[in-house]
Amino acid sequence: MQITLEADYAVRIVFALAAGQRRMGGESLAKISGVTVRFSLKILRKLVAAGLVTSYKGAAGGYELAKAPKEISLCDIIEAIEGPIHISRCVNKEYPCTREKDGECQFQCAFEEVSQSLRQQLESYRMDQFIRDEERKGEK
């Protein structure tokens, strides 16, 4: 199981904004993140819609974080791109369980427990941690 390439790139873009600590243009973010400009702009639209990034128009325009890096988790970024984290579609209440006859399906319960654990683990990683790790690497 893997996150999508789009979510991976979104993490890179948010990290670039967090580490840069300034407003940056779409082209600069694309270059720093190793993502095409077009794909970066698509990702940035989703990050803006999720309230993680703010966009500014005009000559001094660009993008910056809408929250402090310590307030943005890997979970926030991934869910902004992919929606709620579920390891199985049966955990999503929109899909009817074909095994659910007499109460809850034991597989659905197991998948929900694993999904919650994964969500909690991703929530525990904040962007400020990655900035500190990068700064420590630079000191060596």
N, C-alpha and C positions, 0 to 999 in steps of 0.2 A: 504494500500500500504506500502510495506517495502523494504528496501535495502536487498540484498542477504546476507547470512551469510559470504560469501567470502569477500564482501565489508566491512562488519562489522569487520572482522578479519584484513583486510588490514589497517583499521583505527587504530586498537590496535597495529599492528606491527610498523606503522609509528610513533605512539605516543611513543612506547618503544624506538625507535631510537632517537627521538627528546628529550625525557626526559633523556636518558642515555648520550647523547652528546659525543658518542664515537663509534668506530667500534665494531660491535657485530657479533657473529657467528649465523648461522641459528638455531642451537639447543637452544642457549640462548634466542633468540627472540621468538622461539616457546614456551619455558617454561614461559617466562614473559607474553606472550600474551594469554596463555591458548589455543594454537592451536597445532595440531600435527605437527611434523617436516616436514612430506611430504607435507601437505597442506600449511605450512608456506613457503616452498621453491617454490611451485607453485605460490603463491601470490607474493613472492619477485621477481620472474622472470617478472611478469607483472609490478610491481612497477619500476624495473630496465628499462624495455622497455619503460615505460612512462617518464623516466628521473627524477623520484622522489627519487630513491635510486641508489647508486653506489655499485657494487659488486667488491670484490678483491679476487683473488685466492692465494693459497699458505698457508704456515704455519701462516703467519700473516694476512690471509684473513678474509673475513667477509663482513658485509654490513654497510653502513652509508648513511645518507641523502645526496642527491646530491644538495640540496638547504637548505637555512636557514629555520628553523621552521616557521618564520613569512611569508615565501614565499609559504608555502604549505597549501592549504585550504582543507576542507572536500570535496568540489566539485572535486578538483584535484584527490584525492584518490579514490573516488567513481567512477569517470569517467575512471580512469586508469584500474579499474577492470571490470566495467559494460558497458563502452562506454558512449556516450552522454546521458544525462538525459532527458528523455521524459516520460510524464505520460501516453501517449497513443502512440501506434505505428503509428497512422495516422499522427502524427506530423513529423515523420521521412519521408523524401521525397521519400524514396525507396518504400513505400507502396502507391498504388494508392487509392484515396478516391472514394468510390462508390457513395457518396452523392454529389460530386462536379459536378454540372451540369452547372450552370451559375456563374462562379467565385469561390471564396473560400467558403468552408463549415464552417458554424458558429461554429460547434463543434470543428473543427480543429483549428480555431482561438482561441477559449476559452482554449483548451488544450495547445496550444503553449504559451499563456499568463501565464498560471499556471506553465508550465515547466520552463519558463524564470524566474518567480518569485522564484521558488524553487531553481534553479541554483544560482541566486543572493544571496539568503539567505545562502546556503551552502558555497558559495564563501566568505561570510563575516566571517566565522569561520576559524581562522588560528591556526596552531598547537602550536604556542607560547602562545596563550591564555590558552590552556589547561595545558601547563606546569606551567604557573603562578598560575592557579587555584589549581593545585595539590600542589604547593609549599605553598600556603596559607593554605591549609588543614593541611599540616604538621606542620605549625607554631602554630596551635591551641592546 
